[in-house]
């Protein structure tokens, strides 16, 4: 997820895979030279709300001036984008794509859906990112696959004028928070604005309660599947959450996060637990200047010293089949600089730059507070749907479970825990497999009528017998259209073989991928093989 709120895509989602000359770029290092930089680069952006959309466009415009590359931005609804990202990356993705680091990035990189950016990280063309950001941008294989551009902590937002008018103080403990919420109710305010229609906003509440009550290590074990959702510690979190929901805005599952933010801005609600990106929705400068923030209060236990928080990072990745790899990498290198990121932040009130050379003197008071909260946190998580595997955290999983809980907090906690654990247990296992293809004749120029043999090896097989899907695409103009596909079951040694005859002249690409379509800890896609048939 990107925790900003929704972003979709047009019919491009279902177009045939566009391989075209872009695959030449993957095979030709000369294309990465400075002399080759230029041309158009498509950019898939999930920054769809007005403030972040304008900021992202400003950053891309700055980078266009700096590099000579022309970014063509396609903006998609955030929620639809995050729910459809897997299909998008497998289909005809843009060259550069907005996404998040951590497990969600590593998963796609392991499947071969993202391009390696380790050369950019090693080039020294930008000021070094922090070790923590580099770790988040690093895949299972030790290579980097993302350029971080911004971050934002999850905090309790409030309006300073409302607190001042009622004489409210910032709560330090959970007891103080409940007492303040009760007082707000007596004063005719909604204590907590709440909007969870998209599912993911409610995840932040679970995260912070779990880290406050059970510690960061247990929380991350739970996200990774090392701890069980039936654990008694999870039950304690849910019961505490149910107590707090008595002070929350009713009918939250029918309300978007933006509508909840409006309740805070209008002065109807006293507090809202969310990411500081929510400040971007304040179109009135006076309201934006009136926003304050404080970290979620402590519980008076051994975990207080951690001051653990969610502070999601967003960034840019390079798709597996970029049409203009040199131009795309030039844009990414520019986006890694503080000067570019300040253009992005100019339209926003709560988001922070990630570049180490950024000039923070122009940060708003809210941005300065957000930066201080992150700096004082000894443990930082990314967010439930970023720290857990995507098929568990998605719309059929935790999004549904947390939305249901918010709607009916009086339900059986134990029964809910059992449903969550059963759902997780039913997910397909990771397949630690890598596909490698040996073509004969090798990639290059051949005569029409030639029959080529593609011998693919899948190692290791994992818990189930794998198949290899061989797909042949023929280039027509700038688009490569599917002309042939076949699934071949691998034998006990993991071998699958296909013979294919190129009957007509043209430019063809052969791509092999592992089936069934699951989450892999290896490379699910083999590199494309290009033939020019005479």
N, C-alpha and C positions, 0 to 999 in steps of 0.2 A: 504494500500500500504505500501510496504516498499519502501522508496524513493531511493533505490540504483539502480536500474535497474534490469531487468528481471532475472527469475529462474524457469523449468517444471518438469515434473515428468514422470516416465515410466508407463508401464502397470499396476503398482500397484494401480494407480488411480481407476481402475474399478474392482479390485478383490473383491470377497465377503468379508464381514466384518469378520475380524479375532478377535475373542473374546478369545478362548482358556483359558489357565490357568491364563492369565493376569487378568481375572475377579476375580479369587481367591485372587489375590493381593489386589484388591480393597476392598475385604471383610475381609482380614486378617491383622490386625494391626501389627502382629508379623513380617511381611515381611519388615517392616520399621526399624527393629533393625539393629545396626551396623554389627552384625554377619552375617546378610543375604546379605550385600552389595557385589556385584560381578556380574558376568555374562555379557551378551551383552545387550546393549540398542541401539535401532535404533534412529537415529537423522535425522529429515528432515530439510535440510538447504537450504535457498534461497540465500546464499552467493555464487553466481556463477561467479562473476568476479574474475580474478586471484588473486589479492591482498587480498581481503576479504576472498576468499576461502582458501587461504594458512593460513591466520591469524586464521580463525575459526578452521581449522584442528590442528593448533599449540595449541590453547586453549584446544581443546578436548583431545589432546595427553597429555598435562599437567595434566588435570583432570583425565585421565585414570591412570596416575602414582600415583596421590594422593589418588584415591578411589579404585583402583582395578577393576573398571568397564571398559568394553570394548565398546567404542562407535562405532557403525557402521553408518557412515555418508552417507546419500543419498542426493545428491545435485541436485536442480531443478532450472530451469530458473526462474528468479525473476518475470518477468511480467506475465508469464503463471501461476506461483504459486499464486501470489496475486489475479489473476482473478479466479482461480479455488479453492481457499482455502476453501470455504464453502463445496463443494463436497468432497474435500480431508478429511476434519475433520469429515464428516459424513460417510466416507467409511472406509478405512484401513489405518489410519494415522500412522506415526512413533510415538515412545514413546514420544520423546522430539521434539519440533517443533520451528523453528525461527518464530517470529511474533512481532507485535508492540503493545504497550499498548494503553490506552485510549478507545475511542468508539468502535474501531474495535475489541479489546479484550473483552470489556464488552458485546458486542452483542453476541459473541460466548460463553462466559461463561454463559450468561443468558439462552442460548439454551441447556445447559448441554453438550457442546462439548469440554470443557476444565475441567481439574481436579483442585481442590482447593489446593493452595499452602500456605495457611495461617499458617500451622504448621511450615513450613520452615521459614517464616518471623518472627514467634514468638520464634523460637528456640534459637536465639542469636548466631548461628554458623557462622555468618559473620558480618562485621561492618555495622551499620545501614545505609541504603540509606537515601537520603534527603526526607523530608515530601512530596515534590512535586513528586518525583519518586514513592513513596509509593501510593500516590493518583492516579497516572496514572496507577498503577498496580492493583488497587482495583476495583472490580466489583460492580454492582448495589446493591448486597447483603452485601457489606461491607467486603467481603473476597478478599484475594489476589490471582491472577491467573497468574502472570508473574514475571520472574526475569530479570530486566533490565541489559543489558550488554554494550551498547554503545550509543552514541548520537552525533549529528553533526548539527551545525547551517547552515541555508541557508544565504549565503553572496554573495557579488560580488567578484569573483576571478579575479586576473590579474597577469601578469608577471612583476616583479619589474624591470627587465632589459629593457622591452619595455617602461614602464613608464619613466624610467630614460633617455633612449635614446631620447625620444620625449619631455622631460620636462613636463610630465603630473603630476598633483597633485591629491590627493584623494579628490573627491567631498564630500561636507558636506550637500548640499541641492539638491532638485530635479532640480532646475535651473542650479546648477553647473554640475549635471550629464548630462543634455541635452546639455549644452555647450561643455562638454568634448566629448560627442558622436559626435557632429557636427565637432569638431576639428579632431577627429579620422578619420571621413569620408574624410575630406580634405587631411589628411595625407596618404590616401590609405588603411586604416585599416577597417575591419568590426568592428563597435563599440561593438555590442553584439553578441557573438556566440550563436546560438539557434538551438536546436534539440528537437522536440516535437512528434516524430513519435509514441512513447508509450503513449502519452496523458498526463500522470501525470507530466512530467517536467514543462509544462506550468502552472500547478496549482499553483506552487510556486510564479509566478509573480502576479497572481490574489490575492493570500493571502497577500503578502507584500503591494501591493497597497491598498487593502481594509483596512488593519490595519493602514497603514500610513495616509490614507485619512479619514477613518470613525471610527477608534479606535478599540481596541481589543474586547470590549463588543459587538459592533454591528457585528463584524466578527463572533464571536462565536454564536450569536443569528442566524445569517444567516446559519451557518453550522448545527445548531440544528433544523432549520425549524421554529424558533420563529419569524424570519424576512422574508420578501418576496423577492424573486429574482427580482420582478418587482419594488422594491424600487428605488427611484431616486438616492440614494447613490450608488447603484450598477451600474447604468448607468454612473455616473461620473467616476467610476473606469474603466469601459470598454473603455470610451473615452480617458482617460489618457493612458491606455494600448495601444490603437491604435496609439497614438502619439509616444510612445516609439518604437513601432514595425517598424516605419520608419527607425530606426537605427539598426534593427535586421538583422541577416543573413537570406537571402531569402530562400524560399522552406523549411522552418523549419519542416513542417509536414512529409517530406520525409527523415529526418535526425534523427538518434538516438542520445541520450544524449552523448554517447561515441564519436560519430563523431563530435559533437559540441565541446566537450572537446579537441579533437585533433586539432581543429582550433585554440583554445586558446594556446595550448602547442606549436604549430608550429609558433606562432607569427603573424598569419594572422588576428586574432581578438584581440581586446584590452581588453574585459571584458566578463565575463560569470556569470550570476546569477544562483547559484546552491548550493547544499549542499557541505560541505567541504569534503565529501566522494569522490568527483570527483578527488581529489588529488591522490587517490589510483591508478588511471589509468596512472599516470606518471611513466613509467618504467625507465626513465633516472633520476638518483638521482640529476643531475644538474638542470633539469627542476623542480623537486619537491621542491628543495631548493630555486628556483627562484619565487615560487608562493607567492603572497601576498593576503590579504583579507580585505575588509571593509564592514560594515553593509550598507544595502540599505539606501540611503540618506533620510533626513527628509523633510517634506512639510511646515514647519513653521506654524503649527496649534496647537490646544490644545492637540493633541495626541502625539506630539514630546516627551514629558516626559516619555511616556511608553516605547519607544525604543523596541516596540513589534517585535518579529521575529518568524519564524518557526524554531524549533530545535527538529526534530524528534528523538525519542528514539527507539531503537530496543532491543529485548530480547528473552527469551526462555519461552515457555509454555509447560505444560504437557497435552497430549491428554486425551480424556475421557476413553480410554481403553488401558492403557499402559501395556505391557507384563511384564515388570520388574520395578515395581513402586519404589522399594527400590533403585535399581541401578540408575533409572532416577532421583530420588530426590537427590541422592548423587552427580551426575553430576551437577545438577542445583545449589546445595549449593556451589560446587567448582567454578562454573562459576560466582557466585556472588562476588567473592573475587578480590581484586585488582591485586594479583599475576597472576591469570588466565587471567584477562582482558588485562594485559600488553602483554601477549603472543599473544592475538588477535590483538592488536594495532601494534605489531612489524613490520608487513608487510605493514602498512598503514600510510598515511601521514596527514590525516585530521580528522580522527575519534577520539572521546574522550571516555575514560572509564567512567562508571557511579558509580563504587564502591567508597565509601568515604575513603577507606584506600589505594587507588592507589598512587604509587609513581610517581608524575608528573615531576620529575626532568629531565627525559629523553624525555619530549615532544619536538617535533620540533617547530621552530618558528611559523609555521602555526597552529599547535595544540594549542600553547600558545595563539595565537591571537583568535582562535575560542573559547577557554575557557573564555577569557576576554570578548568577545562579548556576550556570554551567561550570564555571571555574571552581565553585565551591563544592561541587558534587564529586565525591570520590568514586562513584560507580554510575555509569551512563549506559542505559539501554536504548535500543532504537525504536521499538514499538512492537506490540504483540504480533501484528501481521507482517513484521519485518524480521523479527527474531525467531519466528516459527516457520515451518515449511508452508508454502503458499496454499497447497491443497487442503491443509488443515485450517488455516486462518481465513480462507476465502468465503464467498457468499453462501456456500453450502455447508460450511463448518461454523467456526467461531462467530462469524458475523451474525448468523442466525441464533446461536445459543445466547450471546450477550443481549441481543435485541429482545429475545423472549424473556430473559431474566429481568430486564428493565421493565418490561410490560407487566410481568407477574412475579415480583420479588418475594411473594409469600409462598411460592411453590416449594416442593420438597427439594432441598439443597442436595441431598444424597442422590435422588433420582436424576437430577440434572448432571451431577458429576458422573454418574454411570453412563448417561447418554453421550457425554463428551468423550469419555475414555473409550467407549465402544466405537464411536466414530473414528477416533484416532487409530485404534487397533485394526480397523477395517481398511485403512489406507494401504495402497500397494507398497511393497518394500522398495527401498532404494536399490537400483541395479548398478553395481559397480562394474561398468562395462565400457569399453572403448572400441569403436569400429575403425578399422584401417583397410584401405582398398589398394590392391595392386593391379593396375590395368595393363593389359597386353593387347595391342601395342600401347606404349606409354602415351601420355597426353602430348598433343602436337598436331601435325598435319598428316592426314591419311587420305586414301582414295575411296570414293563412294563404292559401296559394295563390300567394304571391309567388315569382317566380323570381329568384334573385340570381345575379350573375356575380362570380366571384372571379378577378381577373387577377393572377397572381403573376409576379414577375420574379426570376430568379436571376442575380446578377452577382458576379464573373465566373464563367464556367462551370467553369473548371478544365480538367484534361486530358481529361475525359470529358463526354459529353452528360448533363446532369442531368435528373432527373424531380422533380416535385413531388407529394407525397402529400397530398391534401386529405382531411380527416377531419371528419365532422359528429357532434357529441355532443349528445344530448338529456338535459336535466336531469330526473332522477327522484328527488325528495326531495333528499338531500344528495350524491347520486352522479350523475355524468354518464355515460351509457352510449353506446357507439359505435353509431350508426345507419346510417352510410354512410362508405365510404372508396374512393378511386380514385387511382391513379397516372397523372399526365399528363406525357408526355415534353415537355420544353422545346424550343422551336424553336431555330434557330441564333442568335437574338438573346436567348435565355434566357427566353422568355415561355411561360407555361403558363396555360391558362384552363379554368375549370370553371363550368358552369351547374347550379344546384341549386334545386329547388322545395320550399319549406316547406309541406307539405300539411296539417299539423295544428298547433293552437295549442300553446304551450309555450315553454320557454327553451332555446335552442340555442347551441352554441359551435362555431365553425369554426376548425380549426387546420391550418396548412400547414407541411410540413417538406420538406427536400431529401432525395432518395433518389439513389443507394443509400446505405445507412446506413454512413457512413465517418467518419473524423476530419476535422473542418473547422476552418479558421482564420477562418471567418466565422460567421454566425449560422444554424445549421441549422434552427432553429425560428422561424417567424414568430410575432408576438404573436397571442393568441387574439382572435377576433371574436365578439361576443356579440349575439344577436338575441332579443328578446321577441316571439313571434309571437302575435297576437291572433286 
